[in-house]
């Protein structure tokens, strides 16, 4: 058993001084406010959390850990380890690996890999193509996080652009459908214009106008239209424009919405001015856009039009990212730094601790209906993170855990430091050291 004592607990919109007792099965057994009986200490491992905040473990609903087939960039072990160091205790991983996760057999093979390699809890999306509807409809909603549709081409070339296919998925799927929304025709028309103007030396700064606001809004509008028509449980990934907020609702709690959305940390942190210094290392799909979009997206988080903050962690090697515009792949590593980046916004007075916890732990658990995770509650799994809010450190190659060994945050100094990460009641990370004798668990979902 384990006792975490004297923390400032941030949970369910409240903060209070308290202690948490975890039983031998990894379940939160008791939550003490203020004091606890001395007998609780006897025979238990005790973590003194004085002057630290205690959060429920972060749940990242969108990562690319590159296994199988792309393990020169990343793998489930290395990236789950980086996630743990970043306070992420559960992740949901995308299907654009090699081979693509587009059959039930390939999906289960990923789960088998994770069972032996992942330090964090895990789930994997089933990938949609233009012709695998029969396989999609076999997906078990109680053991798989969702179906992923690329309604815009991205890394892995899994574009679903057949309207009849989209109608069939939206009308027949009983599962959560997560979508990447960018209109491919709009992107290709824009790309043709800029390639004619600049040739192969197209400056990276035009990425935002090639993968434009119009491309995002047109595709998101189609997804929302289909979801409303067929009553589909829709989750729009990585919203990148303020304009798309007009498609979203904040009159209901997130757990009651049929259409939910996500923003990623990089779309809240960077804007188009950063292309000058960061170049292709901040090339993402959807693209980093304007300052107005960045600030509008944060407002969408605060007013609950946006439901979830995630990473879209998508590593590539330094060599790959160092290419010119056309050859440099989109995506970047984020899981080790997502929580501390959001806590930087807290230090700047832009967001509360309670809102960060809501958008990065509570709401992902709610909208995906994850069983007994995402909250600090008696009877729930003890997925917990301790943070020292006043312990500055600078992101350098020497402290990176990503297999690709680079970060768009290199050189940034963060005020907050994750000190402990507990997964299923097991201390996995403590002050820079890892205890790897326990693997994460497959997530379960409370769905019909």
C-alpha positions in Angstrom: 0.0 0.0 0.0 1.1 3.6 -0.6 0.3 6.9 1.1 0.7 10.2 -0.7 0.6 12.8 2.1 0.0 16.5 2.4 -0.5 17.4 -1.3 -2.6 20.2 -2.7 -5.1 18.0 -4.6 -6.6 19.4 -7.8 -9.7 17.4 -8.6 -13.3 18.0 -9.9 -13.1 21.8 -9.9 -11.7 22.0 -6.4 -8.3 22.3 -4.7 -7.7 21.1 -1.1 -4.9 19.9 1.1 -5.1 16.2 1.5 -3.6 12.7 1.4 -4.4 9.6 -0.7 -4.2 6.0 0.4 -3.7 3.5 -2.4 -4.4 -0.2 -1.7 -2.3 -3.2 -2.7 -4.5 -3.7 -5.8 -3.6 -0.2 -7.2 -7.0 1.3 -6.3 -7.6 4.6 -4.4 -8.7 3.4 -1.0 -9.2 6.6 1.0 -9.0 10.3 0.4 -8.1 12.3 3.6 -8.8 16.0 3.8 -6.3 17.9 6.0 -5.1 15.2 8.4 -5.0 11.4 8.5 -4.6 8.9 11.4 -1.0 8.0 12.3 -1.8 4.3 11.8 -2.1 4.8 8.1 1.7 5.3 7.9 2.5 1.9 9.4 3.9 -0.5 6.9 3.1 1.6 3.9 5.3 3.4 1.4 5.0 7.1 2.1 5.5 9.9 -0.4 5.7 13.3 1.2 4.0 15.7 -1.2 4.3 18.9 0.8 4.5 21.9 -1.4 3.4 19.9 -4.4 0.1 19.5 -6.3 -1.5 16.2 -7.0 -3.4 15.6 -10.2 -5.2 12.7 -11.7 -3.0 11.1 -14.5 -3.2 12.9 -17.8 -5.1 11.0 -20.6 -3.8 11.7 -24.1 -6.4 10.8 -26.7 -4.2 11.2 -29.7 -0.6 9.9 -30.1 1.5 8.3 -32.8 4.0 5.9 -31.2 5.1 4.6 -34.6 5.1 0.9 -33.8 5.0 -1.4 -35.8 7.0 -0.5 -38.9 8.4 3.0 -38.1 10.5 2.2 -35.0 13.5 4.2 -36.2 11.4 7.2 -35.2 9.8 5.9 -32.0 8.3 2.9 -30.3 5.7 2.0 -27.7 8.3 1.6 -25.0 10.3 4.8 -25.5 7.4 7.1 -26.1 5.3 5.6 -23.2 8.4 6.3 -21.0 8.5 9.9 -22.2 4.8 10.2 -21.6 5.1 8.9 -18.0 7.9 11.5 -17.4 5.4 14.1 -18.7 2.6 13.0 -16.4 0.6 11.1 -19.0 -0.6 7.8 -17.6 -2.9 6.7 -20.4 -2.8 7.2 -24.2 -4.8 6.4 -27.3 -2.7 5.6 -30.3 -3.3 6.1 -34.0 -3.5 3.6 -36.8 -1.1 5.0 -39.4 1.7 2.6 -38.7 3.2 0.0 -41.1 1.1 -2.1 -41.6 -1.8 0.2 -41.1 -4.2 -0.8 -38.3 -7.1 -1.6 -40.5 -8.1 -5.2 -39.6 -9.1 -6.7 -36.3 -6.1 -9.0 -36.4 -3.6 -6.1 -36.8 -5.4 -4.1 -34.1 -5.0 -7.0 -31.6 -1.4 -7.4 -32.5 -0.8 -3.8 -31.4 -2.5 -4.6 -28.1 -0.1 -7.5 -27.7 2.9 -5.3 -28.3 1.7 -2.8 -25.7 1.0 -5.4 -23.1 4.7 -6.2 -23.1 6.2 -2.8 -23.7 4.1 0.1 -22.5 4.7 1.8 -19.1 1.5 3.7 -19.5 -2.1 2.5 -19.9 -3.1 2.2 -23.6 -5.8 1.9 -26.2 -5.5 1.9 -30.0 -7.8 3.3 -32.7 -9.1 1.1 -35.5 -8.3 2.8 -38.8 -10.8 3.5 -41.6 -10.0 3.2 -45.3 -12.3 3.6 -48.3 -13.0 -0.1 -48.3 -12.7 -1.7 -44.9 -16.2 -1.0 -43.5 -16.8 -4.7 -42.6 -13.7 -4.7 -40.4 -14.6 -1.4 -38.8 -18.1 -2.7 -37.8 -16.5 -5.6 -35.9 -14.7 -3.3 -33.5 -15.6 -3.8 -29.8 -16.7 -0.5 -28.2 -15.9 -1.8 -24.7 -12.2 -2.5 -25.4 -11.3 -0.1 -28.2 -11.2 3.7 -27.9 -12.7 4.5 -31.3 -12.5 4.5 -35.1 -10.1 7.0 -36.8 -10.9 8.6 -40.1 -8.4 10.8 -41.9 -10.7 13.1 -43.8 -7.5 14.8 -45.0 -4.3 13.1 -46.0 -1.5 13.1 -43.5 1.5 10.9 -42.5 0.6 7.3 -43.6 -1.7 8.1 -46.6 -5.0 6.8 -45.1 -7.2 9.4 -46.7 -10.9 8.5 -46.8 -12.3 10.7 -49.5 -15.2 8.7 -50.8 -18.4 10.3 -49.7 -20.3 7.0 -49.9 -17.8 5.5 -47.5 -18.1 8.3 -45.1 -21.9 8.1 -45.1 -21.7 4.3 -44.5 -19.3 4.8 -41.5 -21.2 7.7 -40.0 -24.6 6.0 -40.4 -23.6 2.4 -39.3 -20.9 2.8 -36.7 -22.0 2.5 -33.1 -18.6 3.6 -31.9 -17.0 7.0 -31.3 -15.6 8.2 -34.6 -12.5 10.4 -34.4 -11.7 12.5 -37.4 -8.8 14.4 -38.9 -10.5 17.2 -40.8 -8.8 18.9 -43.7 -10.3 19.2 -47.2 -7.8 17.5 -49.6 -9.0 19.3 -52.7 -8.6 22.7 -51.1 -5.1 21.8 -50.0 -4.0 20.5 -53.4 -5.4 23.6 -55.1 -3.4 25.8 -52.7 -0.3 23.7 -53.1 -0.4 24.1 -56.8 -0.6 27.9 -56.6 2.4 28.1 -54.2 4.5 25.5 -56.0 4.0 27.4 -59.3 5.2 30.5 -57.5 8.2 29.1 -55.5 9.0 25.7 -57.1 10.7 23.2 -54.9 12.0 26.0 -52.6 8.6 26.8 -51.1 9.1 28.6 -47.8 7.7 26.7 -44.7 5.8 29.9 -43.6 3.2 29.2 -46.4 2.2 25.9 -44.8 -0.5 27.8 -42.9 -2.0 29.1 -46.1 -1.7 25.9 -48.0 -3.3 23.8 -45.2 -5.6 26.7 -44.7 -8.5 27.8 -42.5 -10.8 27.1 -45.4 -9.5 23.5 -45.8 -10.1 22.8 -42.1 -13.5 24.5 -41.8 -14.9 22.8 -45.0 -13.9 19.4 -43.7 -15.0 19.9 -40.1 -18.4 21.3 -41.4 -18.9 18.1 -43.4 -18.1 15.9 -40.4 -20.5 17.8 -38.2 -23.2 17.7 -40.9 -22.8 13.9 -41.2 -22.8 13.4 -37.5 -26.0 15.4 -37.0 -27.7 13.7 -39.8 -26.9 10.1 -38.6 -26.6 10.8 -34.9 -23.0 9.7 -34.9 -20.8 10.0 -31.8 -18.2 12.4 -33.4 -14.9 13.6 -31.9 -13.0 16.2 -34.0 -9.3 16.0 -33.5 -6.7 18.8 -33.4 -9.0 21.8 -34.1 -6.6 24.5 -35.4 -8.7 27.5 -36.3 -10.9 29.9 -34.4 -13.5 29.7 -37.2 -14.2 26.0 -36.5 -15.4 27.0 -33.0 -18.6 28.2 -34.7 -19.4 24.5 -35.4 -19.1 23.5 -31.7 -21.5 23.7 -28.8 -21.0 24.7 -25.2 -24.6 24.6 -23.9 -24.1 21.1 -22.6 -21.5 19.4 -20.4 -18.9 17.6 -22.4 -20.0 14.2 -21.2 -23.5 14.9 -22.6 -22.4 16.1 -26.1 -22.7 13.9 -29.2 -20.1 16.1 -31.0 -16.9 16.8 -29.1 -13.5 18.3 -30.0 -9.9 18.5 -29.1 -7.1 21.0 -29.4 -3.4 20.2 -29.2 -0.8 21.9 -27.1 1.2 23.0 -30.2 -1.8 24.9 -31.6 -2.1 26.7 -28.3 1.6 27.5 -28.0 2.9 28.3 -31.4 1.7 30.6 -34.2 2.8 31.5 -37.8 5.6 33.8 -36.6 7.4 30.8 -35.1 8.0 29.3 -38.6 10.9 31.8 -39.0 12.9 30.3 -36.1 11.5 26.7 -35.9 11.0 26.0 -39.6 9.9 22.5 -40.5 10.3 21.4 -36.9 6.8 23.0 -36.3 5.3 21.6 -39.4 2.1 19.8 -38.4 -1.1 18.8 -40.1 -3.3 20.7 -39.5 -0.9 23.5 -39.7 0.1 26.1 -37.0 -1.8 29.1 -38.0 -2.3 32.8 -36.8 -2.0 34.5 -33.5 -5.7 35.1 -33.7 -6.3 31.4 -34.1 -4.0 30.5 -31.2 -5.8 32.9 -28.8 -9.2 31.9 -30.1 -8.5 28.3 -29.4 -7.5 29.0 -25.8 -10.7 30.9 -25.5 -12.5 27.9 -26.8 -10.9 25.8 -24.1 -12.0 28.3 -21.4 -15.6 28.5 -22.6 -15.9 24.8 -23.1 -16.5 24.7 -26.9 -13.3 22.7 -26.9 -13.5 19.6 -24.7 -10.0 18.1 -24.6 -6.4 19.2 -24.7 -4.1 16.5 -26.2 -0.7 16.2 -27.9 -0.9 14.5 -31.4 2.6 13.3 -30.4 4.1 12.4 -33.8 7.9 12.0 -33.8 10.1 12.0 -36.8 13.9 11.9 -36.9 15.9 15.1 -37.0 17.2 14.1 -40.4 13.7 13.7 -41.8 12.5 17.0 -40.3 15.6 18.9 -41.7 14.4 18.4 -45.3 12.8 21.2 -47.3 9.1 21.9 -47.3 8.0 19.1 -49.6 10.1 16.3 -48.1 9.9 17.2 -44.4 7.1 15.1 -42.7 4.5 16.7 -40.5 4.4 16.1 -36.8 6.6 16.4 -33.7 7.2 14.9 -30.2 5.1 16.4 -27.4 4.2 13.9 -24.6 7.1 14.7 -22.3 6.3 18.4 -22.3 2.5 18.8 -22.8 1.5 19.1 -19.1 4.3 21.5 -18.2 3.6 23.6 -21.2 -0.1 23.9 -20.1 1.1 24.7 -16.5 3.1 27.5 -18.0 -0.1 29.1 -19.2 -1.3 28.7 -15.6 1.8 30.7 -14.4 0.9 33.3 -17.0 -2.6 33.7 -15.5 -4.3 32.4 -18.7 -5.9 29.2 -17.3 -6.6 27.6 -13.9 -5.2 24.4 -12.6 -8.7 23.1 -12.3 -9.4 23.8 -16.0 -6.2 22.0 -17.0 -7.1 18.9 -15.0 -10.6 19.0 -16.5 -9.5 19.2 -20.1 -6.5 16.8 -19.8 -7.9 14.1 -17.4 -11.6 14.4 -16.4 -13.1 15.1 -19.8 -11.1 12.6 -21.8 -12.3 10.0 -19.3 -15.9 11.2 -19.6 -16.3 11.5 -23.3 -14.5 8.2 -24.1 -16.3 6.6 -21.1 -13.1 5.2 -19.7 -13.7 2.9 -16.8 -12.5 4.2 -13.4 -9.9 6.6 -14.6 -9.4 10.3 -15.0 -10.4 11.3 -11.5 -9.1 11.1 -7.9 -12.0 9.1 -6.5 -12.3 6.3 -4.0 -12.5 3.0 -6.0 -10.8 4.4 -9.1 -7.4 3.3 -10.4 -4.6 5.2 -8.8 -3.2 7.0 -11.9 -1.7 10.1 -10.3 0.9 12.8 -10.9 2.8 15.0 -8.5 4.0 18.4 -9.7 6.3 21.0 -8.2 5.0 24.2 -9.5 8.1 26.2 -8.6 11.1 24.2 -9.8 12.3 25.7 -13.1 14.2 23.6 -15.7 15.2 24.0 -19.3 14.5 21.6 -22.1 17.8 20.3 -23.5 18.8 17.3 -25.5 20.3 15.8 -22.4 17.0 15.5 -20.7 14.9 14.4 -23.6 13.4 10.9 -23.5 12.0 10.8 -27.1 13.7 8.2 -29.3 14.0 11.0 -32.0 16.0 13.1 -29.5 14.6 16.5 -30.4 11.8 18.8 -29.2 10.2 22.0 -30.5 10.5 23.2 -26.9 14.3 22.9 -26.8 15.7 26.0 -25.0 12.4 26.7 -23.3 12.5 27.0 -19.5 9.4 25.7 -17.7 8.6 26.7 -14.2 6.9 23.4 -13.2 8.5 20.0 -12.9 6.8 16.6 -12.7 8.3 14.7 -9.8 6.3 11.5 -9.5 4.0 9.5 -11.8 1.9 6.6 -10.4 0.2 4.2 -12.8 -2.3 1.6 -11.5 -1.0 2.3 -8.0 2.6 1.6 -9.0 5.3 4.3 -8.7 6.8 4.3 -12.2 8.6 7.7 -12.2 10.3 9.5 -9.3 12.6 12.5 -9.6 14.1 11.4 -12.9 14.3 7.7 -12.1 12.0 5.0 -13.5 10.7 1.8 -12.0 9.8 -0.5 -14.9 8.7 -3.7 -13.2 5.0 -3.0 -14.1 3.5 -2.5 -17.5 0.4 -0.4 -18.1 -3.0 -1.8 -18.6 -5.5 -1.9 -21.5 -8.2 0.7 -21.1 -11.8 -0.4 -20.7 -14.8 1.6 -21.8 -18.2 1.7 -20.2 -20.3 1.5 -23.4 -23.2 -0.5 -24.6 
